Amino acid sequence: MAKVATDPLVISGVIGDVVDHFSTTVKMCVTYNSNKQVLRNGYEHFPSAVTCKPRVEVHGGDLRSFFTLIMTDPDVPGPSDPYLREHLHWMVTDIPGTTDSSFGKEEVSYEKPNPNIGIHRFVFVLFKQRKRQSVVNPPAVCRDCFSTRKFAEENGLGLPVAAVFFNCQRETAARRR
């Protein structure tokens, strides 16, 4: 089923800025610190709550299915002028279906969200691989100006099978109390 105009991924611009329209075929569950789930698209999490890499569970496929997870910020350096779009925060490949990200191969280490200007979207995109070790073009060292769409195309990943995002903005001293 194609994403419709009421879908938060469409409304927020994730579909368009990061990925093309796709149908969700796999359930993905993102959990920070054992208890902070990214349940709804667009929910706000403070930077202090997302400092450690999350556990990302893949509910779909089987142990012979493999997935690639990408976490990106399409709003760098700021949402009004994201000229460094996208900033790659994390990448894990070869995640077996029905397991979580800890069973995959971390291609790019987790970088905690640290937005300086405005409200940023932090997007988790899951792709189904054709086979294990099919991601042959890992990203360059630079995390800025990454393109999820281009990476998927270069590695034959096709359209995503799941995506979720949260919003995050700089914490002021008053908000941390």
trRosetta pair geometry for C-beta under 8 A, 3 or more apart (Angstrom, degrees):
i j d omega theta_ij theta_ji phi_ij phi_ji
1 23 5.4 119 45 -128 43 106
1 24 8.0 -27 58 36 89 76
2 21 5.4 16 -155 168 95 127
2 23 6.5 -60 -76 -73 38 87
3 7 4.3 -91 -165 39 94 162
3 9 5.8 -79 -141 74 148 115
3 10 5.1 165 143 -49 119 113
3 15 5.6 -175 75 -48 160 170
3 21 5.2 -144 32 -140 101 86
3 22 7.1 33 -22 49 110 47
3 23 7.9 -158 -37 -88 70 45
4 7 5.5 122 57 -19 57 100
4 10 6.9 -115 99 4 28 157
5 10 5.7 -123 -128 118 32 146
5 11 7.3 84 174 -68 57 79
6 10 7.6 49 50 57 19 125
6 11 7.2 6 -159 -46 24 118
7 10 4.5 82 69 7 93 105
7 11 6.8 -173 87 -7 45 88
7 15 7.4 35 98 7 124 139
8 11 5.4 -54 -134 43 36 111
8 12 5.7 29 167 -15 70 112
8 14 8.0 32 125 17 71 123
8 40 7.4 110 -19 170 168 80
8 41 3.6 156 100 90 140 129
8 42 5.2 -120 -167 -16 131 120
8 165 8.0 -153 128 50 111 99
9 12 6.3 -54 -135 42 21 105
9 14 4.5 -77 -156 65 72 118
9 15 4.8 71 137 -20 97 103
9 41 6.1 -95 -56 -141 69 162
9 163 6.0 87 -115 92 138 121
9 165 7.3 123 -106 9 76 114
10 13 7.8 36 175 -68 29 25
10 14 7.8 -67 -55 51 21 78
10 15 5.0 -29 -90 51 59 124
10 16 7.5 85 -141 -17 56 111
12 41 6.8 -133 -9 156 144 115
12 42 5.9 -159 -75 -81 134 106
12 121 6.1 122 166 -103 126 146
12 165 6.7 -159 111 70 160 140
13 16 5.1 -78 -160 66 64 121
13 17 4.7 53 146 -15 95 119
13 74 7.9 -143 114 98 103 144
13 121 7.8 -172 70 -5 92 161
14 17 6.2 -67 -125 51 22 101
14 18 5.2 -28 -168 29 65 121
14 19 6.9 6 148 32 79 90
14 41 7.7 -107 3 -159 148 127
14 74 7.4 162 -118 15 61 145
14 121 6.3 -141 -79 157 96 151
14 123 5.5 151 -136 -108 117 133
14 163 6.6 170 145 143 136 137
14 165 5.5 -166 -86 -15 145 147
15 18 7.5 -57 -82 54 25 82
15 19 6.0 -48 -113 80 60 79
15 20 6.9 41 -159 179 84 17
15 21 5.7 62 -168 -84 131 55
15 22 7.7 -153 -115 14 114 78
17 74 4.7 101 142 165 123 157
17 85 7.0 -97 -174 -162 101 141
17 86 7.9 120 149 -77 93 105
18 72 6.4 155 -131 80 122 130
18 74 5.2 -111 -68 -60 98 139
18 86 6.5 75 -112 -84 88 143
18 123 5.3 -70 -98 95 174 170
18 125 6.7 -162 146 -55 124 138
18 148 5.2 27 -176 36 83 138
18 149 7.2 168 164 -37 38 92
18 163 7.8 150 99 -150 131 146
19 22 6.4 -37 145 -8 125 122
19 125 6.0 150 -49 -124 137 139
19 148 6.0 -58 -68 105 83 128
19 149 6.2 165 -110 -77 47 87
19 152 7.9 56 -118 -3 96 155
19 159 7.3 102 -178 -154 114 74
19 160 5.3 -14 -151 -8 159 125
19 163 6.4 -150 28 -69 149 156
20 149 6.8 89 -23 -118 88 116
20 159 6.4 -85 71 -117 100 102
21 159 8.0 -27 97 -142 45 137
22 159 4.0 170 -109 166 115 121
22 160 4.9 154 62 57 170 79
22 161 7.4 -106 155 -82 133 23
22 163 7.6 100 59 -5 127 119
23 159 7.8 66 26 115 64 139
24 27 7.9 61 165 -83 112 49
24 161 6.9 81 -148 165 45 49
24 162 5.4 65 -141 -103 90 64
24 163 7.6 -118 -94 23 99 69
25 60 6.7 123 125 -163 70 153
25 128 7.8 -42 77 -26 122 135
25 161 4.8 -69 53 -155 93 93
25 162 7.5 -113 49 -51 52 80
26 58 6.3 -8 165 -164 128 87
26 59 6.8 156 -179 76 75 55
26 60 3.2 -133 -130 42 87 157
26 61 6.6 -7 -109 -15 124 95
26 67 7.5 -154 121 -99 170 141
26 97 7.8 -111 -133 -129 131 101
26 126 6.3 -102 81 110 126 137
26 128 7.0 140 -24 -63 142 109
26 161 4.3 42 15 137 110 119
26 162 4.9 -91 77 -32 84 120
27 58 7.8 137 83 -165 57 40
27 59 4.0 -20 71 66 104 112
27 60 6.0 143 25 -37 65 106
27 162 6.7 123 -133 -106 12 145
28 56 6.3 -6 -173 -174 100 95
28 57 7.0 160 -157 81 48 55
28 58 6.0 -14 -106 -105 76 59
28 59 7.3 -161 -74 23 29 80
28 124 6.8 -158 133 121 141 123
28 126 5.0 176 -73 -19 146 148
28 162 4.1 148 -7 124 117 148
28 163 7.8 46 42 -62 141 13
28 164 6.3 -152 86 -3 110 117
29 37 6.7 -40 -172 -143 89 113
29 56 7.1 161 80 -155 49 47
29 57 4.3 -4 55 53 101 106
29 59 6.8 51 -10 -13 105 114
30 37 6.7 124 83 -158 58 62
30 38 4.1 -2 77 33 116 116
30 54 5.1 42 -173 131 83 151
30 55 7.7 158 -153 81 42 48
30 56 5.2 -7 -102 -106 72 82
30 124 5.5 164 -72 0 144 166
30 164 6.0 -157 6 79 126 135
31 34 6.7 30 148 -132 118 14
31 35 7.2 71 -170 -18 105 7
31 36 6.7 134 -164 72 60 49
31 37 5.0 -28 -101 -94 78 72
31 38 7.6 -136 -73 8 34 73
31 54 5.7 155 75 -169 37 102
31 55 4.9 -17 63 59 97 94
31 56 7.8 178 23 -79 66 38
31 57 7.5 27 4 -6 109 102
32 35 7.9 -47 85 60 60 47
32 36 4.1 -30 66 74 95 110
32 37 7.7 -173 21 -76 70 23
32 38 7.6 75 -12 -36 99 88
32 45 7.1 101 21 -157 153 150
32 49 6.1 94 114 150 145 81
32 50 5.3 -77 -118 -108 156 66
32 52 7.0 135 -158 70 85 82
32 54 4.6 -63 -78 -99 65 100
33 36 5.3 43 49 12 100 107
33 49 6.8 -95 4 -168 137 70
33 52 6.5 108 -71 51 75 119
34 55 7.8 51 -88 6 48 129
36 45 6.6 100 166 -126 131 122
36 49 5.6 158 -118 171 173 116
36 50 7.7 -119 105 -76 143 74
38 43 6.7 179 -148 55 62 117
38 45 7.3 -63 -93 -35 88 136
38 54 7.6 -5 -10 -141 113 169
38 124 7.2 128 77 9 158 132
38 164 5.3 129 122 135 119 128
38 165 7.6 -118 -179 135 133 8
38 166 4.9 -108 -128 -48 111 118
39 43 6.5 45 54 -11 77 156
40 43 4.8 100 68 -40 88 113
41 164 5.8 -134 -85 -150 80 66
41 165 5.5 45 -146 49 84 76
41 166 7.8 -136 -148 -76 38 46
42 121 7.9 -37 -102 -117 61 99
42 165 6.8 42 -58 89 47 91
42 166 7.1 111 -155 -130 2 39
42 167 5.8 21 -161 -22 51 109
43 166 5.4 -42 72 -127 73 91
43 167 7.1 -165 92 25 24 85
44 119 7.8 -67 -109 -144 110 116
44 166 6.8 129 -118 178 19 91
44 167 4.7 -42 -96 78 72 99
44 168 6.7 141 -155 -85 70 42
44 169 7.4 -28 -147 10 117 91
45 49 5.1 -121 -176 81 94 122
45 50 5.2 81 130 -40 130 121
45 113 8.0 101 90 50 105 148
45 166 4.9 23 5 152 109 145
45 167 7.5 147 21 73 64 48
45 168 5.6 -31 71 -88 75 97
46 49 4.8 89 61 4 80 105
46 50 7.5 174 86 3 43 91
46 168 7.1 125 -134 -140 15 87
46 171 5.3 58 -163 -79 106 121
46 175 6.9 -177 -120 142 131 118
46 176 7.7 153 176 -98 146 65
47 50 6.3 -80 -145 49 33 93
47 51 7.1 65 158 -67 67 79
47 112 6.9 88 -167 154 87 108
47 113 5.5 -133 -116 96 82 89
47 114 5.9 79 -141 -102 137 51
47 115 7.2 -150 -71 26 120 77
47 168 6.0 103 -67 -178 70 119
47 170 7.1 2 -15 -124 136 36
47 171 5.5 -124 34 -12 103 110
48 51 6.5 -12 -154 -34 34 112
48 171 6.1 6 -16 -23 104 165
48 176 6.3 103 -27 -125 154 95
50 54 7.3 -31 -143 -52 85 105
50 112 6.2 147 114 -152 77 87
50 113 5.4 20 95 27 130 111
50 122 7.6 132 159 66 163 170
50 166 7.8 179 -76 81 150 143
50 168 6.8 -75 31 -102 146 144
51 112 4.7 -3 -137 -119 49 147
52 110 7.7 50 179 114 38 151
52 112 7.6 2 -39 -89 20 111
53 90 6.5 130 -127 -113 112 148
53 101 7.8 -120 152 106 117 143
53 110 3.5 -137 -81 -61 113 168
54 101 7.8 77 95 29 69 146
55 100 5.3 -5 -177 -180 89 146
55 101 6.5 -171 -155 35 44 103
55 102 6.9 -25 -127 -25 86 107
56 69 5.7 114 99 -131 157 158
56 92 7.6 166 51 44 130 141
56 95 7.8 -45 94 -133 105 163
56 100 5.9 147 78 -163 45 83
56 101 4.2 60 48 -31 96 120
56 124 6.6 -171 -118 -162 135 143
56 126 7.9 -179 164 -81 129 116
57 99 7.6 -130 -141 133 67 27
57 100 4.5 -44 -94 -95 60 96
57 101 7.9 -89 -62 -11 31 76
58 61 7.1 -12 143 38 117 112
58 67 5.4 166 -112 24 157 156
58 95 5.8 126 -12 129 142 123
58 96 7.9 -179 63 99 133 40
58 97 5.7 -106 119 -134 122 48
58 98 6.7 -62 94 -31 84 17
58 99 6.5 12 45 59 100 50
58 100 6.8 169 7 -100 74 38
58 126 6.8 157 -108 -151 104 146
59 98 6.8 55 -124 -108 43 54
60 65 7.5 -76 118 97 72 157
60 97 5.9 -91 95 -151 52 110
60 98 7.5 -161 47 -60 23 65
60 161 7.1 -155 97 146 154 133
60 162 7.9 161 15 -36 146 130
61 64 7.7 -135 168 68 99 60
61 65 2.9 -91 -177 57 134 158
61 67 7.3 -179 19 -46 154 108
61 97 2.8 -120 92 -112 109 154
61 98 6.7 -133 82 -23 73 80
61 128 6.9 160 -69 -124 138 116
62 65 5.5 104 46 2 53 101
62 97 5.1 39 38 81 14 129
62 98 6.2 6 -134 -7 35 125
63 96 4.9 10 -145 179 61 126
63 97 6.3 -121 -68 60 23 81
63 98 6.3 -59 -60 48 68 115
63 99 7.4 69 -109 -29 78 110
64 96 7.9 34 -31 -147 12 95
64 97 7.4 -21 53 28 42 116
65 96 7.0 105 73 -163 58 54
65 97 3.6 38 67 -26 109 130
65 128 6.4 -42 -174 -148 108 105
65 129 7.9 144 180 53 61 77
66 93 7.6 36 161 168 113 70
66 94 5.1 -30 -161 -136 127 47
66 95 6.4 131 -161 59 65 43
66 96 6.1 -37 -99 -95 69 45
66 97 7.2 -97 -66 -28 25 78
66 128 7.5 115 80 -163 46 59
66 129 4.3 -33 93 51 96 123
66 131 6.8 43 31 164 126 22
66 132 4.9 135 -41 -89 157 63
66 134 7.4 145 83 14 131 105
67 94 8.0 79 55 -172 42 3
67 95 4.4 -43 64 65 90 101
67 96 7.9 -87 15 17 86 1
67 97 6.7 105 -23 -76 110 67
67 104 7.5 -78 75 -90 76 135
67 126 5.5 -5 -177 -170 126 97
67 127 6.5 153 -159 78 71 46
67 128 5.7 -43 -101 -104 78 49
67 129 6.3 -160 -93 -3 20 89
67 161 7.4 -94 -124 44 113 131
68 91 7.3 -5 -176 -168 93 89
68 92 7.2 174 -153 91 50 51
68 93 4.7 -8 -110 -113 89 72
68 94 7.7 33 -82 -19 70 39
68 95 7.3 162 -80 13 23 98
68 126 7.3 154 79 -155 48 49
68 127 4.6 -11 57 59 98 102
68 129 5.8 98 -24 -58 96 101
68 135 5.8 112 -93 -63 135 137
68 155 7.5 57 -34 111 170 149
68 157 6.1 -72 39 -117 135 139
69 90 7.3 -19 118 117 100 100
69 91 6.9 168 89 -149 63 43
69 92 4.6 8 51 54 107 94
69 93 7.8 -151 26 -72 64 35
69 95 6.2 41 -16 -12 108 145
69 101 5.8 -53 27 -106 158 111
69 104 7.0 152 16 44 109 169
69 124 6.6 -17 -166 -166 98 93
69 125 7.4 152 -155 78 48 48
69 126 5.6 -15 -100 -102 72 74
69 127 8.0 -165 -71 23 30 71
70 88 7.2 -67 -163 -136 96 92
70 90 7.4 158 -158 88 35 63
70 91 5.4 1 -108 -107 68 85
70 123 8.0 6 108 107 86 89
70 124 7.4 156 82 -154 48 45
70 125 4.8 -14 61 58 98 97
70 127 7.5 33 -2 -4 106 106
70 148 5.4 154 111 -121 154 104
70 151 7.1 128 -93 85 152 148
71 88 7.6 99 81 -167 59 56
71 89 4.4 -66 109 73 102 105
71 90 4.0 25 38 47 118 99
71 91 7.4 -143 25 -64 71 49
71 110 7.6 26 51 -125 144 78
71 122 6.6 9 -175 176 97 92
71 123 6.9 165 -150 84 50 47
71 124 5.2 -16 -97 -97 81 70
71 125 7.9 175 -80 18 33 69
72 86 4.3 16 176 164 126 132
72 87 6.5 150 -162 73 71 45
72 88 5.6 -35 -105 -105 87 49
72 89 6.2 180 -97 11 27 88
72 122 7.6 173 85 -154 31 54
72 123 5.3 -22 63 61 80 98
72 125 7.2 -7 16 5 108 112
72 146 6.3 -134 -123 88 122 124
72 148 5.7 -123 -2 -55 157 115
73 76 5.4 82 107 -40 109 103
73 86 6.5 152 73 -168 41 78
73 87 4.5 -14 59 57 99 102
73 89 6.1 80 -18 -38 95 117
73 113 6.8 134 -77 -120 132 92
73 115 7.5 -170 -156 -80 144 96
73 120 5.3 2 -157 174 112 127
73 121 7.0 153 -143 79 61 54
73 122 5.5 -26 -89 -101 83 68
73 123 7.5 159 -88 15 31 81
74 82 6.2 37 150 178 63 156
74 85 5.0 31 -164 -143 67 102
74 86 4.7 -40 -97 -106 64 94
74 87 7.9 -161 -74 19 21 69
74 121 6.1 -12 43 69 95 108
74 123 6.6 24 -12 2 104 131
75 78 6.7 -30 162 174 88 19
75 79 4.4 -16 -152 -84 120 69
75 82 4.9 -94 -139 -97 35 125
75 85 7.2 31 -66 -95 19 92
75 115 7.4 6 95 -120 116 122
75 118 6.9 -119 163 96 129 120
75 119 7.7 -42 154 104 169 47
75 120 4.2 -167 68 -129 130 77
75 121 5.8 114 -19 25 123 75
76 82 5.9 73 51 -149 38 83
76 84 4.2 -62 109 79 101 112
76 85 6.4 160 48 -77 77 45
76 86 7.2 95 22 -161 110 32
76 87 4.1 67 -16 -26 155 123
76 120 7.4 39 -64 -126 64 129
76 144 6.6 -123 108 -124 142 91
77 81 7.3 -4 55 89 84 87
77 82 7.3 -179 30 -122 39 48
77 83 7.4 -12 10 44 85 82
77 84 5.9 69 -36 17 70 123
77 116 6.7 -24 -179 53 94 114
77 117 6.1 53 138 32 85 122
78 81 5.8 33 68 48 94 75
78 82 6.9 -132 77 -75 37 62
78 116 7.4 -76 -76 79 92 82
78 117 3.5 -40 -97 97 117 124
78 118 4.8 102 -160 16 89 123
79 82 6.3 -1 -128 -53 27 106
79 117 7.6 -147 12 114 71 88
79 118 4.4 -126 16 130 104 149
79 119 6.3 2 -27 65 147 62
79 120 6.6 -159 -57 -92 97 54
80 117 8.0 -80 24 138 97 120
80 118 6.6 169 -10 -61 88 156
82 85 4.2 61 138 -56 109 106
84 87 6.1 34 125 -63 110 95
84 144 4.4 -55 -170 -158 111 112
84 145 5.9 -86 -162 -52 60 69
85 145 7.3 52 78 -110 40 45
86 145 7.5 80 44 -152 46 10
86 146 4.8 -66 78 73 90 83
86 147 6.4 131 21 -93 107 36
86 148 6.3 10 34 -20 162 90
87 143 5.5 44 -166 134 72 99
87 144 5.5 -18 -105 -102 80 59
87 146 6.7 97 -134 22 13 108
88 91 6.5 -16 -175 -36 118 110
88 108 5.8 -13 141 135 121 167
88 111 8.0 88 111 27 58 126
88 139 6.1 132 -55 110 176 173
88 143 4.3 -131 54 -154 85 80
88 144 8.0 -120 13 -51 79 19
88 146 4.0 72 -42 -18 105 166
89 108 8.0 129 109 119 22 120
89 110 6.8 18 154 -154 82 56
89 111 4.8 -125 -148 60 67 90
89 112 7.9 110 -159 -65 115 2
89 113 6.9 -11 -121 -72 149 69
89 122 6.8 -4 8 -148 160 104
89 143 7.4 80 -69 -169 34 132
90 106 7.8 -56 -165 -146 86 95
90 108 6.0 -180 -148 94 27 94
90 109 7.2 -59 -117 136 75 24
90 110 4.5 9 -96 -104 119 64
90 111 6.8 -162 -55 21 75 67
91 106 7.4 119 87 -162 56 54
91 107 4.4 -45 103 64 109 106
91 108 4.0 60 29 29 100 104
91 138 7.6 151 105 -149 145 89
91 139 6.7 136 -5 8 162 121
92 95 5.9 60 126 -53 110 113
92 101 4.8 95 70 -156 170 97
92 104 4.1 94 164 94 105 136
92 105 6.7 152 -162 72 66 39
92 106 5.3 -33 -103 -98 83 57
92 107 6.8 177 -101 10 24 81
93 104 5.9 169 79 -180 27 114
93 105 5.1 -26 66 62 82 97
93 107 5.5 52 -4 -33 106 121
93 129 7.2 78 -165 -65 90 141
93 133 7.9 90 133 -106 124 37
93 135 4.4 -106 -129 27 150 145
93 138 8.0 -107 -16 -96 141 94
94 104 5.0 146 78 -146 65 78
94 105 4.7 41 42 6 120 103
94 129 7.2 -17 -86 9 49 161
94 132 5.5 59 -129 -149 101 80
94 133 6.2 21 -84 -60 126 54
94 135 7.5 -119 -37 20 81 111
95 99 6.4 -152 179 77 80 101
95 100 7.3 -64 -159 147 118 19
95 101 5.8 -44 -107 -108 134 46
95 103 6.0 98 -143 77 65 88
95 104 3.6 -42 -73 -65 74 123
96 99 4.7 52 74 13 91 128
96 103 5.5 -61 26 124 97 136
96 104 7.6 -168 -1 -75 58 73
99 102 7.8 -112 155 60 104 74
99 103 4.2 -15 139 23 144 152
100 103 6.3 110 64 5 51 98
101 104 5.5 -53 -157 25 51 116
106 109 6.2 55 157 -92 126 54
106 110 7.8 -64 -147 -27 128 78
107 135 7.1 -78 -68 117 151 142
107 138 4.8 -157 -165 -133 123 118
107 139 7.2 105 135 22 121 86
108 138 7.6 164 -46 -174 88 105
108 139 6.2 -4 -59 50 132 120
108 143 7.3 127 -168 -103 138 98
111 143 6.9 -1 10 -126 157 167
113 120 6.9 -175 -160 83 116 132
113 122 5.3 -68 -86 -77 135 143
113 168 4.8 44 142 98 150 163
115 118 6.9 -91 168 75 126 58
115 119 7.4 63 135 -141 164 21
115 120 4.1 -167 -91 -2 139 128
115 168 5.7 150 2 108 125 90
115 169 5.6 -74 84 -129 134 38
115 170 5.6 -119 94 -48 78 73
116 170 5.9 49 -134 -68 26 130
117 170 7.6 27 -54 -17 19 126
118 169 6.6 -104 136 -120 29 106
119 167 5.2 1 179 -171 109 115
119 168 7.3 147 -157 70 65 27
119 169 4.6 -51 -99 -67 63 114
120 167 6.9 148 77 -155 41 60
120 168 5.5 -30 64 66 92 81
120 169 6.8 148 12 -84 74 57
121 165 5.0 13 -176 170 98 138
121 166 7.6 157 -152 81 56 29
121 167 6.0 -37 -96 -96 57 66
122 165 6.1 160 78 -157 44 80
122 166 5.5 -15 56 61 98 78
122 167 7.6 161 13 -102 80 16
122 168 5.7 23 -14 6 120 121
123 148 7.8 -73 100 -44 128 158
123 163 6.4 -5 -173 -169 98 106
123 164 7.7 166 -151 88 56 34
123 165 4.2 -28 -99 -95 66 111
124 163 6.5 167 88 -151 59 55
124 164 5.3 -4 55 59 105 79
124 165 6.8 -179 17 -83 67 53
125 148 5.6 75 40 -162 158 144
125 160 4.9 -92 -169 -107 96 137
125 162 7.7 162 -157 91 41 55
125 163 4.8 -5 -108 -105 68 99
126 160 6.1 94 66 -163 50 95
126 161 5.5 -65 105 62 95 86
126 162 4.2 8 47 58 121 94
126 163 6.9 -158 19 -70 74 52
127 152 5.8 -177 -94 -120 153 107
127 157 4.0 14 169 177 147 126
127 158 7.0 150 -156 62 106 71
127 159 7.9 -178 -121 113 90 26
127 160 5.5 -82 -81 -113 70 57
127 161 6.4 121 -131 4 27 89
128 157 7.5 145 65 -165 42 79
128 158 7.5 -20 60 57 83 117
128 161 4.9 61 -25 -30 100 141
129 132 7.0 96 105 -86 140 26
129 134 4.7 155 -174 45 110 122
129 135 6.7 -81 -112 -37 126 88
129 157 6.6 -46 -98 -115 57 85
130 134 5.0 140 51 -119 88 168
130 156 6.2 -21 -16 120 129 117
131 134 4.9 115 60 -53 70 118
133 136 7.9 61 158 -74 71 76
134 155 6.8 112 128 175 82 93
134 156 6.7 -85 160 70 118 111
135 138 6.7 74 140 -75 106 69
135 155 4.9 6 -125 -153 67 142
135 157 7.6 20 -90 -66 91 113
136 155 6.5 164 32 -123 67 86
137 151 7.5 -160 96 -145 105 69
137 154 4.9 -69 62 137 151 122
137 155 5.6 -140 41 -73 96 90
139 143 7.8 70 129 -109 140 50
139 146 6.1 -4 -140 -122 144 113
139 151 6.5 -32 -75 -108 99 127
142 145 6.9 7 126 45 122 98
142 146 8.0 -172 111 -57 77 84
143 146 6.3 -41 -177 -31 47 123
146 151 7.0 5 -179 -39 92 128
147 150 3.6 53 94 17 125 111
147 151 6.2 168 89 -15 64 83
148 151 5.8 -57 -147 38 28 113
148 152 6.3 29 156 -20 64 107
149 152 6.0 -58 -152 35 26 110
149 153 6.5 24 152 -18 62 108
150 153 5.6 -56 -149 37 33 113
150 154 6.2 31 155 -18 67 107
151 154 5.9 -56 -145 37 28 109
151 155 6.3 0 163 4 64 115
151 157 7.7 9 120 16 74 135
152 155 6.4 -76 -145 51 24 94
152 157 4.0 -94 -151 62 77 116
152 158 6.8 -89 169 54 111 21
152 159 7.7 72 161 -97 149 20
152 160 7.6 -82 -105 -59 153 70
153 156 7.8 30 -176 -69 27 31
153 157 7.7 -66 -42 38 21 82
160 163 5.3 40 138 -46 157 105
171 175 4.8 -135 -157 83 80 120
171 176 5.3 85 157 -63 128 92
172 175 4.9 94 51 4 74 102
172 176 7.5 -140 91 -11 41 87
173 176 6.0 -56 -154 27 34 113
173 177 7.7 47 151 -36 60 93
174 177 6.3 -41 -167 4 38 114
